[in-house]
Amino acid sequence: MLVVSRFRVSAAAADAFRSEMEVAHAALAARPGYEHGTVGRNVDDPELWVLSTQWEHVGAYRRALSAYDVKMQAVPLLSRAVDEPSAYEVVEPGTDLNIASPRALG
């Protein structure tokens, strides 16, 4: 499972944001099910940043978000992400894709 979180950050706040991003990424990386991740900044628009992480499965990512250290070190930063869907299934040749359906009943 791939998670892509984008952030809009002013040039004046970039150094502080970079430090916060490194702390948040480290907290996520310490959780079970984390496979790898990267922090990036857009080459054409330097105010656009990204945190991209890959997880064993969606359950591992959701459990990571509920861990105390992640709530303290990563969730405040993640809450400032651009408001858009961020979780993606990894698509490889020959794999079945999730079927589009409501996630909750009622």
C-alpha positions as CSV (number, residue, x, y, z in Angstrom):
1,M,0.0,0.0,0.0
2,L,1.3,3.4,-1.0
3,V,0.5,6.7,0.9
4,V,1.2,10.0,-0.8
5,S,0.7,13.1,1.3
6,R,1.4,16.5,-0.3
7,F,2.0,19.7,1.6
8,R,2.0,23.4,0.5
9,V,4.7,25.2,2.5
10,S,5.9,28.8,2.1
11,A,9.6,29.4,1.5
12,A,9.9,31.1,4.8
13,A,8.7,28.0,6.7
14,A,10.6,25.5,4.6
15,D,13.5,24.8,7.0
16,A,11.2,24.3,10.0
17,F,8.9,22.1,7.9
18,R,11.7,20.0,6.7
19,S,12.7,19.2,10.3
20,E,9.1,18.4,11.2
21,M,8.8,16.2,8.2
22,E,12.0,14.2,9.1
23,V,10.6,13.6,12.7
24,A,7.2,12.5,11.3
25,H,8.8,10.2,8.7
26,A,11.0,8.6,11.4
27,A,8.0,8.0,13.6
28,L,6.2,6.3,10.8
29,A,9.3,4.3,9.7
30,A,9.6,2.8,13.2
31,R,6.1,1.2,13.0
32,P,5.6,-2.5,12.0
33,G,4.6,-2.9,8.4
34,Y,6.5,0.1,7.1
35,E,8.5,-0.8,4.1
36,H,10.1,2.4,2.8
37,G,9.4,6.0,2.2
38,T,10.8,9.3,0.9
39,V,10.5,13.0,1.6
40,G,10.5,15.2,-1.5
41,R,10.1,18.7,-2.8
42,N,8.7,19.6,-6.2
43,V,11.4,20.7,-8.7
44,D,9.0,23.2,-10.5
45,D,7.2,24.4,-7.4
46,P,9.5,24.4,-4.4
47,E,6.5,25.2,-2.0
48,L,5.0,21.8,-2.8
49,W,6.4,18.9,-0.6
50,V,5.6,15.2,-0.5
51,L,5.9,12.4,2.0
52,S,5.5,9.1,0.3
53,T,5.5,5.8,2.3
54,Q,4.9,2.2,1.4
55,W,3.3,-0.3,3.8
56,E,2.8,-4.0,3.9
57,H,-1.0,-3.5,3.8
58,V,-3.6,-0.9,4.7
59,G,-4.0,-2.4,8.2
60,A,-0.4,-1.7,9.1
61,Y,-0.7,1.9,8.0
62,R,-3.9,2.5,10.0
63,R,-2.4,0.8,13.1
64,A,0.7,3.0,12.7
65,L,-1.5,6.2,12.7
66,S,-3.1,5.1,16.0
67,A,0.3,4.5,17.8
68,Y,1.0,7.0,20.5
69,D,4.4,8.2,19.1
70,V,2.9,8.7,15.7
71,K,0.0,10.6,17.1
72,M,2.5,12.9,18.8
73,Q,5.2,13.2,16.1
74,A,3.5,12.7,12.8
75,V,-0.3,13.2,12.9
76,P,0.0,17.0,13.6
77,L,2.1,17.4,10.4
78,L,-0.1,15.0,8.4
79,S,-3.2,17.0,9.4
80,R,-1.7,19.9,7.4
81,A,-1.5,17.9,4.1
82,V,-3.4,19.0,1.0
83,D,-7.0,17.7,1.4
84,E,-7.1,14.9,-1.1
85,P,-7.1,11.1,-1.0
86,S,-3.7,9.8,-0.1
87,A,-3.9,6.0,0.1
88,Y,-3.3,4.0,-3.0
89,E,-3.1,0.3,-3.8
90,V,0.1,-0.8,-5.6
91,V,-0.7,-1.9,-9.1
92,E,1.5,-4.6,-10.5
93,P,1.1,-6.8,-13.6
94,G,-1.4,-9.6,-13.0
95,T,-2.7,-8.4,-9.7
96,D,-6.4,-8.0,-8.8
97,L,-7.5,-4.5,-8.0
98,N,-9.9,-3.5,-5.2
99,I,-13.5,-3.3,-6.3
100,A,-15.0,0.1,-6.0
101,S,-17.7,-0.1,-3.3
102,P,-18.8,1.9,-0.2
103,R,-16.5,1.4,2.8
104,A,-19.3,1.7,5.3
105,L,-22.9,0.7,5.4
106,G,-25.7,2.8,6.6
